[in-house]
């Protein structure tokens, strides 16, 4: 079989993602996952697209696509320090994109402690830096509140408050273990995310992020002789085994859960009735990582929602590197 350079790069990265030498368990060959045409188009277009299966009636303005305001270009530009996979970082990136604010993205290596510590005193992301005000701040929702209330970033109060929907929150909680099992090994196995370009960055993530069924105290330990946590070799092996195992049962479960979520979605542009809100900022930021999992079957409305907000926020999805 003739491999494209892209597929070969993915396979090479996967085999060396967890240790300097190839893992003993065979990893599944990586191929490009099917992708909706609108998702590919969104990489080159700034306009969300309507799905052919759901045309909003003229009498329903809350179903109409979000109208992005004019471009805001400050001098100097604000900087956002992020990890690409981090949903809290994606929240801020999506909000800035929705408001059409040009900004610099600084992708932190996952083992970079010095940079965030120099900025805010600890290893954390996202971090928002606004040179005009000599301002450096953390916490995604605080950053979003700042940029949506400050007229320098365009029209204010564009993003509605969270609705407090319990059904969506319950759904997110119900898939937490499933998504950790599928997503976390793939983050590092691609070898393509900026925070995991080097082995030390991948190992830093594996060291601190448990795989089910382990909880965080079991994985990391507490520094005491009674609970030292798992040794690094064991963690690497568990990640390698997770990538080598057949994901079919987990993906079938996830496909069923996505159908449930599709029914909860108000329309292909908004999670909840009333227009773009923090419901979308949070939900889309979490769903984005699912696109790193190959062979997931997205229901039509939910797939259109993913593509539309990707284009609106100028935050790409992972379909083309899915494993």
Secondary structure, 3 states (H helix, E strand, C coil): CCCCHHHHHHHHHHHCCCCCCCCCCCCCCCCCCCCCHHHHHCCCCCCCCCCCCCCCCCCCHHHCCCCCCCCECCCCCEEEEECCCCHHHHHHHHHHHHCCECEEEEECCCCCCHHHHHHHCCCCCCEEEEHHHCEEEECHHHHHHHHHHCHHHCCCCCCECCCCCHHHHHHHHHCHHHHHHHHHHHHHHCCCCHHHCCHHHHHHHHHHCCCCCCCHHHHHCCCECCECCCCHHHHHHHHHHHHHCCCHHHHHHHHHHHHHHHHHCCCCCCCCCCCCEHHHHHHHHHHHHHHHCCCCCCCHHHHHHHHHHHHHHCCCCCHHHCC
